[in-house]
Amino acid sequence: MFDTDPHRFMSIIFSTWLLFTMQAVFSAGILPSLLFFPMCAAEVWLSWWCFDCAYRTEKFTRYANLRLFLNLAFAPGFTFLLVLIAAYKQLRLGPLTSLSLACIPLLIAFVIYLALYRWRSRTTVLVARGNRVEVTAPPFRNQSLQGGIGAALSSMIYPMVNSYDSTALLLAFIFFAISLFMLFYHRVSIASLRSLKEQELKERVSYTFMEVERIRARRAASFIGRWS
């Protein structure tokens, strides 16, 4: 999960921004009266977070938080979107009722995350080496596949907005199941990141990337990186 390969460093962050931006745009388009301004605020926050991780910060835990957010929030985000489509477009429920129903999967996923966050694991995938962090778990090799699936699924949302006989509710159940799977699958990563943050506070040190020099070089080679 916490792969910091300099060759894919920027592309992973950009894919994260693009995926959640599409979710925000579609959500605001479905229910603009309630979601336009909240989604604009969320987009500003997300853009700054991605920009900071891509071009500024050398703090490993800040980047790890973004990677954890990508892996754990993409499926609940699609679930929220699909329930919103089913409730507001298909069932013709009111805006507040539709939004409340769409938030239920998010709340369930968040409660499970909090429970897993408190869980202590005997194993860890993040090991401090001096002031650097080594990722001991094997990197996920199908980032392009994950991004492609996310983009393809996002492209399916637009026809559903105007179609009242779509399978939005069925897809919502599928994505909710994926949400639960991803939470439990990454439980060790959640516990490892928590332990690393606690270790940072205890030792009063800011851990950086194992290959921070190569990441600096990638940033320096980009136009935005030279000006940030």
N, C-alpha and C positions, 0 to 999 in steps of 0.2 A: 504493500500500500504506500509506504513512505519512500518510494524510489526517487532518488535525487540525481539521476543520470543527467549530466550537463547537456547532453545532446537532445534530451526530451524535456528539459526543465521548463523552457518557455512555452512549448506547445501544450503541455499538460495544464499549465495555468490558464492559457488562452482558451483551451477547450472547456475548462471549468467555467470561465466567465461567459462563454457563448451558450453553454447548455442552460445555465440558470437565467441568463438574459432572455432566452426564448421562452422559458417557463413564465417569467415575469410579464413579458409582452402579451402572451396568450391569455394569462390570467386577467390582466388589466383590460384586454379587449373583450373578454366575456362579461365582466361586471365592472365597467368603468366607474360607475357612480360610487362604488365602495372601495375599489382596489387601485384606481389610477395613482393617487398620491402615495399610498403605502408602497406600491411597487416601484414608483420613482425613487422613493427614499431608500428602499432595499437595493435598487440598482446602483445608486450612488455609493452606498456602503460596500457592495460587492466589488464595484469597479476599483475603489480605493484599495481594498484588501488585495485584489489580484495584482494591481499595479505595484503595491508595496512588496509583495512576495516576489514578483518578477524582477524588479529593478532596484529595490532599495535595501530591504532587510537582509541581514546575514544570520538572523536568529532561526535556528532549526525548528523550534516549537511553533513559531508563527506559520511557517510553511506547512508543517505537519498538521496543524489545525485546518488549513485549507484542504489538504488531501483527505483528511478524515471527513470534512464537510461534504466533499464531492462524493465519496463512496457511500456515505450514510444518508445524504439528503436528496440525491437525484430521484430515487424511487418514491419516497414520500411526496416529493414535489410533483411528480407525474400523477400520483394518486389524488392529491389535492385538486389538480387541474381537471382530471377526468370526472371526479365526483361533482365538481362545480358544473361541468358541462351537462352531466346527467340530470342533476337537480334543477338547474336553471333553464337549460335549453329543452330538455326532453320532458321532465316532469312538470315544468312551468311553476315551480315553487317560487316564493318571494326571494328577494335579494338577500335579506338577513338569514332566512332559513337555509337557503342554498349555501351561503358562506359558512354558517355554523356546521352544517353537515360535512362540508369539505374540510373543515378544520379538525374533525374527529380523528381521522387517520394520523394527522400530524401530532396531535396530542398523545395518542397511543404510542407512536414511535418515540416521542420525546420522553415519555415516562419510562419506557423500556431502556432507552439510552441512559437515563439517570440511574436506573438500577444497575446496569452493566458498568457504569462509571464508578460506582461504589465497590464493585467486585475486585478482589485482589487476585492476580494471576501469579502462579509460581514461575512462569516463563515470561520472557520479554523479547521483543523484536528490536529494541532500541538500547544500544550499549554505549555509554560514554567512554571515549578514549581521549583523555586530557580534557580539552575544551571543545572537542568535536564529537559528533554522534555517528555511530556506525549502525546501519540497518542490517540486521542479521537475517531477516526473512527474505526469501527469494522475491525479486521484483515481479510485479504483474506485467506479463509480456504482451498483453492484448489491449493496450491503451487505445490504439487506433480503432480496434473493434468496438470497444466500449463507447468511444466517441461517435463512431458511425452509427451504432444502434441508437444512441441518444438522439442524434440528428434525424435519423429515419423516423423514430417514434414521434419526435417533435413535429415533423412534416405531416404526420397523420392527424394532428390535433385540429388544424385549420378546417378540413372537410367536416369534422365532427361538430364544429361550431354551428354550421348551417344545416346539419343533418339530424333529424329528430329520431331516426330509426337506427342510429349507429350503435356500436357495441361498447360505448364508453364505460358503462357500469361493469361489464365483464373485464375490460382492461384494467379498471380501477382495482378490482379484487386481485388480479394478477400482480399488479405493481405493489399492492399492499403486502402480498405474500413475499415478494422480492425484498420489500423493506425489512420485514422481520428476519428473513434469511441473512441479509447483509449485516444487520445489527449483531446477530449471534455469531456470524462468521468472522467478524472483525472484533470480537470481544477482547482478544488478547492485545490487539493494536490499541484499543481504547484504554485498557489498563496500563499498557506500556507507556503511552503518551502521558497519562496522568502521573505515573511514577517519575517520569523524566522531568515534568514540571515541578513536582515536589522536590526533586533532587536539586533543580536549579535554585529554588527558593532557599533550601537548606544550606547549600554551598555558596550562595550568592554569586553565581556565575551564569553567563549567557552562553549556552552551547550553540555551536555553529555547524555547518555542513562538513562532512568528511572531505569533500572535493571542492572546498570553498574557492580555491584559486582558479579552478576551471570555470566555476560559475561566474566569478568576477570577470574573467576573460570573455565569456559569452555576453555578459551585460555590456562590457566596454565596446564590444564589436557592434552593438546595436545603436541606432540613432537615438532612441529614447533613453537608453542606458547612459549615454554620454552626457545627456542634459539633465538627468534626474539626480 
